[in-house]
């Protein structure tokens, strides 16, 4: 493969950006943050170190960009359309959580999460960055969808939707993610994820939805 060097045109620059991020993400996930060097990333991507440093001032900056890219990919892949949200906010919430379940259980996400678990205490700034660019945007998305459900008059009472959205995310996403993080393959197939989400969704929603809504939606615990 030709080694990339010099100053590429706009199209090639975008391709190099993606190549560097993909390579860095893979190596950070496989080897951890501390064990991965800019030299290794450059070698695996077959680019010069100067090419990387023109885009990312340091390894820390590159890792932060990897985290930001991961968070943005979650939102772009999972967020419902405006039409779906206005037409059926409850279904929009459910479909979003199902998409997010696949994303948080992806090999890339699990590998990077293991890096956090193993090395986060040594690099708190990186963990903080991940919180701002991954966890908080997902919590905000879940909260906004629950607000739409509330505005549609589908809840059976008044709830603290910030805490409710966190509880919903913890149940539908956090539990399965932790399961995979520690090497269990309970949620390795789409069928297993569908089954879990159906059961967990029913249990949670029978607690917060109005009786009329659960009847109309056919939700039973």
RATA-V46055 format. One record per residue. RES is the residue in one small letter. PHI is phi in radians with two decimals (none if undefined). OMEGA is omega in radians with two decimals (NA if undefined). Layout:
BEGIN
res=RES phi=PHI omega=OMEGA
res=RES phi=PHI omega=OMEGA
END
This chain:
BEGIN
res=x phi=none omega=-3.13
res=x phi=-1.23 omega=3.13
res=x phi=-1.41 omega=-3.09
res=x phi=-1.45 omega=3.10
res=x phi=-2.69 omega=-3.13
res=x phi=1.28 omega=-3.12
res=x phi=-1.87 omega=-3.08
res=x phi=-1.35 omega=3.04
res=x phi=-1.28 omega=-3.02
res=x phi=-1.05 omega=-3.12
res=x phi=-1.11 omega=-3.13
res=x phi=-1.16 omega=3.12
res=x phi=-1.08 omega=3.09
res=x phi=-1.11 omega=3.12
res=x phi=-1.15 omega=3.11
res=x phi=-1.17 omega=3.09
res=x phi=-0.99 omega=-3.12
res=x phi=-1.16 omega=3.13
res=x phi=-1.06 omega=-3.13
res=x phi=-1.12 omega=-3.13
res=x phi=-1.14 omega=3.13
res=x phi=-1.11 omega=-3.13
res=x phi=-1.15 omega=3.14
res=x phi=-1.10 omega=3.14
res=x phi=-1.05 omega=-3.14
res=x phi=-1.12 omega=-3.10
res=x phi=-1.23 omega=3.09
res=x phi=-1.06 omega=3.14
res=x phi=-1.23 omega=-3.09
res=x phi=-1.38 omega=-2.98
res=x phi=-1.89 omega=-3.01
res=x phi=1.62 omega=-3.09
res=x phi=-1.26 omega=-3.05
res=x phi=-1.11 omega=-3.05
res=x phi=-1.44 omega=-3.12
res=x phi=-1.75 omega=-3.13
res=x phi=-1.90 omega=3.06
res=x phi=-1.12 omega=3.10
res=x phi=-1.10 omega=3.12
res=x phi=-1.12 omega=3.14
res=x phi=-1.08 omega=3.12
res=x phi=-1.07 omega=-3.13
res=x phi=-1.13 omega=-3.11
res=x phi=-1.18 omega=3.12
res=x phi=-1.45 omega=-3.09
res=x phi=1.00 omega=3.02
res=x phi=-2.27 omega=3.09
res=x phi=-1.42 omega=3.07
res=x phi=-1.07 omega=3.13
res=x phi=-1.08 omega=3.10
res=x phi=-1.07 omega=3.13
res=x phi=-1.25 omega=-3.07
res=x phi=-1.19 omega=3.04
res=x phi=-1.19 omega=-3.12
res=x phi=-1.75 omega=-3.06
res=x phi=-2.37 omega=-3.00
res=x phi=-1.16 omega=-3.10
res=x phi=-2.74 omega=3.07
res=x phi=-1.10 omega=3.12
res=x phi=-1.07 omega=3.12
res=x phi=-1.11 omega=3.11
res=x phi=-1.15 omega=3.13
res=x phi=-1.09 omega=3.11
res=x phi=-1.11 omega=3.10
res=x phi=-1.16 omega=3.06
res=x phi=-1.05 omega=3.14
res=x phi=-1.14 omega=3.12
res=x phi=-1.08 omega=3.13
res=x phi=-1.10 omega=3.12
res=x phi=-1.11 omega=3.13
res=x phi=-1.08 omega=3.13
res=x phi=-1.14 omega=3.12
res=x phi=-1.17 omega=3.07
res=x phi=-1.06 omega=-3.06
res=x phi=-1.16 omega=-3.11
res=x phi=-1.18 omega=-3.12
res=x phi=-1.47 omega=-2.97
res=x phi=-1.84 omega=-3.03
res=x phi=-1.09 omega=-3.13
res=x phi=-1.31 omega=3.06
res=x phi=-1.29 omega=3.12
res=x phi=-1.09 omega=3.13
res=x phi=-1.11 omega=-3.14
res=x phi=-1.10 omega=-3.10
res=x phi=-1.14 omega=-3.12
res=x phi=-1.35 omega=-3.09
res=x phi=-1.40 omega=-3.08
res=x phi=-2.57 omega=-3.06
res=x phi=-1.08 omega=3.14
res=x phi=-1.19 omega=3.10
res=x phi=-1.18 omega=3.08
res=x phi=-1.08 omega=3.10
res=x phi=-1.11 omega=-3.11
res=x phi=-1.10 omega=-3.14
res=x phi=-1.13 omega=3.11
res=x phi=-1.12 omega=3.13
res=x phi=-1.13 omega=3.12
res=x phi=-1.19 omega=3.09
res=x phi=-1.13 omega=3.13
res=x phi=-1.12 omega=3.11
res=x phi=-1.03 omega=3.09
res=x phi=-1.09 omega=-3.08
res=x phi=-1.20 omega=-3.12
res=x phi=-1.29 omega=3.10
res=x phi=-1.74 omega=-3.14
res=x phi=-1.16 omega=3.13
res=x phi=-0.95 omega=-3.14
res=x phi=-1.09 omega=-3.11
res=x phi=-1.15 omega=3.14
res=x phi=-1.12 omega=-3.13
res=x phi=-1.10 omega=3.13
res=x phi=-1.19 omega=3.10
res=x phi=-1.11 omega=3.10
res=x phi=-1.12 omega=3.06
res=x phi=-1.10 omega=3.09
res=x phi=-1.06 omega=-3.09
res=x phi=-1.07 omega=-3.07
res=x phi=-1.33 omega=-2.95
res=x phi=-2.20 omega=-3.07
res=x phi=-1.01 omega=-3.12
res=x phi=-1.14 omega=3.14
res=x phi=-1.53 omega=-3.06
res=x phi=-2.30 omega=-3.05
res=x phi=-1.07 omega=3.14
res=x phi=-1.12 omega=3.14
res=x phi=-1.22 omega=3.11
res=x phi=-1.15 omega=3.10
res=x phi=-1.07 omega=3.13
res=x phi=-1.09 omega=3.12
res=x phi=-1.08 omega=3.10
res=x phi=-1.06 omega=-3.10
res=x phi=-1.21 omega=-2.99
res=x phi=-1.81 omega=3.10
res=x phi=-2.15 omega=-3.00
res=x phi=-1.20 omega=-3.11
res=x phi=-1.13 omega=3.08
res=x phi=-1.09 omega=3.11
res=x phi=-1.20 omega=3.08
res=x phi=-1.11 omega=3.14
res=x phi=-1.15 omega=3.11
res=x phi=-1.09 omega=3.12
res=x phi=-1.07 omega=3.12
res=x phi=-1.06 omega=-3.11
res=x phi=-1.10 omega=3.11
res=x phi=-1.22 omega=3.09
res=x phi=-1.17 omega=3.06
res=x phi=-1.06 omega=3.11
res=x phi=-1.11 omega=3.09
res=x phi=-1.10 omega=3.12
res=x phi=-1.11 omega=-3.12
res=x phi=-1.11 omega=3.10
res=x phi=-1.36 omega=3.10
res=x phi=1.31 omega=-3.04
res=x phi=-1.67 omega=-3.11
res=x phi=-1.56 omega=-3.09
res=x phi=-1.69 omega=3.13
res=x phi=-3.07 omega=3.13
res=x phi=-1.73 omega=-3.10
res=x phi=-2.17 omega=2.91
res=x phi=-1.35 omega=-2.99
res=x phi=-1.25 omega=3.06
res=x phi=-1.14 omega=-3.14
res=x phi=-1.21 omega=3.13
res=x phi=-1.12 omega=3.13
res=x phi=-1.15 omega=3.10
res=x phi=-1.17 omega=3.12
res=x phi=-1.13 omega=3.13
res=x phi=-1.11 omega=3.13
res=x phi=-1.12 omega=3.13
res=x phi=-1.09 omega=-3.12
res=x phi=-1.24 omega=-3.02
res=x phi=-1.41 omega=-3.06
res=x phi=-2.02 omega=-3.04
res=x phi=-1.12 omega=-3.14
res=x phi=-1.06 omega=3.10
res=x phi=-1.06 omega=3.13
res=x phi=-1.09 omega=3.11
res=x phi=-1.09 omega=3.11
res=x phi=-1.01 omega=-3.14
res=x phi=-1.23 omega=-3.11
res=x phi=-1.04 omega=-3.11
res=x phi=-1.67 omega=2.96
res=x phi=1.57 omega=3.09
res=x phi=-1.50 omega=-3.07
res=x phi=-1.89 omega=-3.11
res=x phi=-1.02 omega=-3.06
res=x phi=-1.97 omega=-3.06
res=x phi=-1.29 omega=-3.08
res=x phi=-1.94 omega=3.10
res=x phi=-1.09 omega=-3.14
res=x phi=-1.12 omega=3.14
res=x phi=-1.14 omega=3.13
res=x phi=-1.21 omega=3.09
res=x phi=-1.04 omega=-3.11
res=x phi=-1.09 omega=-3.13
res=x phi=-1.10 omega=-3.10
res=x phi=-1.10 omega=3.12
res=x phi=-1.05 omega=-3.11
res=x phi=-1.22 omega=-3.11
res=x phi=-1.16 omega=3.10
res=x phi=-1.06 omega=-3.12
res=x phi=-1.09 omega=-3.13
res=x phi=-1.09 omega=-3.10
res=x phi=-1.20 omega=-3.02
res=x phi=-1.26 omega=3.07
res=x phi=-1.16 omega=3.11
res=x phi=-1.48 omega=-3.02
res=x phi=-1.97 omega=-3.11
res=x phi=-1.49 omega=3.06
res=x phi=-1.18 omega=3.13
res=x phi=-1.05 omega=3.12
res=x phi=-1.07 omega=-3.12
res=x phi=-1.15 omega=-3.13
res=x phi=-1.12 omega=3.10
res=x phi=-1.18 omega=-3.12
res=x phi=-1.16 omega=-3.11
res=x phi=-1.51 omega=-3.12
res=x phi=1.19 omega=-3.09
res=x phi=-1.64 omega=3.06
res=x phi=-2.35 omega=-3.13
res=x phi=-1.38 omega=NA
END
